[in-house]
Amino acid sequence: MRRFLITLVLALASAVVALGQAPASKSTTEGDIFSGSVTAVGAAQITVVRKVPAKADESRDFAVDKNTKVEGRLRVNARVSVRFKTGDDGLSHALRVIVRSDTKITGGSGIPKPPGSKK
């Protein structure tokens, strides 16, 4: 019985200590993600705006440097997803920019045609 009480007290004490600590945020290690359309592209910065129905447009500027990985052709009006990290200086630094495809789904069965077949 005494051993059980000691174990219980130690378990409760470790639970209290764990509650007092802030949980490790996944976003601090991997960065946050912001998606939208590119409105401006510069040598060291891009601007992306996100439009959501029934909400005000949200625009963000991201610093781009030699460490930023860009997948696709970055241009104005391109739809992108930006993985970024906010630095100690308060600026958002783009870690990776993924340019989304411009293809639109049109009518049809949705089943892709085999290679070499006529449209």
C-alpha positions in Angstrom: 0.0 0.0 0.0 2.8 2.4 0.9 4.6 1.7 -2.4 1.3 2.4 -4.3 0.9 5.7 -2.6 4.5 6.8 -3.3 4.0 5.8 -7.0 0.8 7.7 -7.1 2.4 10.9 -5.6 5.3 10.7 -8.0 2.9 10.3 -11.0 0.8 13.2 -9.9 3.9 15.4 -9.4 5.2 14.6 -12.8 1.8 15.4 -14.3 1.8 18.8 -12.6 5.3 19.5 -13.9 4.2 18.5 -17.4 1.2 20.8 -17.3 3.3 23.7 -16.3 5.5 23.3 -19.4 4.4 24.7 -22.8 3.9 22.0 -25.4 6.4 21.9 -28.2 4.8 23.5 -31.2 5.2 21.7 -34.5 5.2 25.0 -36.3 8.4 26.2 -34.5 10.4 23.4 -36.1 8.7 23.0 -39.5 7.4 26.5 -40.1 3.9 27.8 -40.8 2.1 27.7 -44.2 0.3 30.5 -46.0 -1.5 29.9 -49.3 -2.8 32.4 -51.9 -2.0 34.2 -55.1 1.2 36.1 -55.8 0.6 39.9 -56.2 4.3 41.0 -56.4 7.6 39.3 -57.1 10.9 41.0 -56.2 14.5 40.0 -56.0 14.4 39.6 -52.2 10.6 39.5 -51.5 7.3 38.2 -52.6 3.8 39.3 -51.7 1.0 36.8 -51.4 -2.7 37.5 -50.8 -5.3 35.1 -49.5 -8.9 35.6 -50.4 -11.5 33.8 -48.3 -15.3 34.4 -48.8 -16.9 36.4 -46.1 -13.5 37.5 -44.7 -11.2 40.4 -45.5 -8.3 39.7 -47.8 -5.1 38.9 -46.0 -1.8 39.9 -47.6 1.7 38.9 -46.4 5.2 39.7 -47.5 7.9 37.0 -47.4 11.7 37.5 -47.6 13.3 35.3 -50.3 17.0 34.4 -50.3 19.4 31.8 -51.6 18.1 29.3 -49.1 14.5 29.5 -50.2 13.5 26.5 -52.3 11.1 27.4 -55.1 9.2 24.5 -56.8 7.7 25.8 -60.1 7.7 29.1 -62.0 7.2 32.0 -59.6 5.2 34.8 -61.2 2.5 37.3 -60.5 -1.0 35.7 -60.2 0.5 32.2 -59.6 -1.2 30.3 -56.8 1.3 29.3 -54.2 1.8 27.7 -50.8 4.6 29.2 -48.8 6.2 27.4 -45.8 7.8 30.2 -43.7 9.3 30.9 -40.4 9.0 34.2 -38.6 12.5 35.4 -37.4 13.4 37.2 -34.3 13.3 40.4 -36.4 9.6 39.9 -37.0 10.0 39.3 -40.7 8.6 36.2 -42.4 11.3 34.3 -44.2 10.1 31.9 -47.0 11.6 28.4 -46.5 9.9 26.8 -49.5 7.5 28.1 -52.1 5.4 25.6 -54.0 3.7 27.0 -57.2 0.4 25.2 -57.8 -0.7 24.0 -61.2 -3.0 26.3 -63.3 -4.8 23.4 -64.8 -8.6 23.6 -64.4 -10.9 20.7 -64.2 -13.3 20.8 -67.1 -16.2 18.4 -68.0 -15.5 14.8 -68.6 -15.4 11.6 -66.7 -12.4 12.6 -64.7 -10.5 9.5 -65.8 -7.1 10.3 -67.4 -6.5 9.2 -70.9 -3.8 6.6 -71.5 -0.5 7.9 -73.0 -0.6 8.0 -76.8 -4.4 8.2 -77.1 -6.2 10.9 -79.0 -8.3 13.5 -77.2 
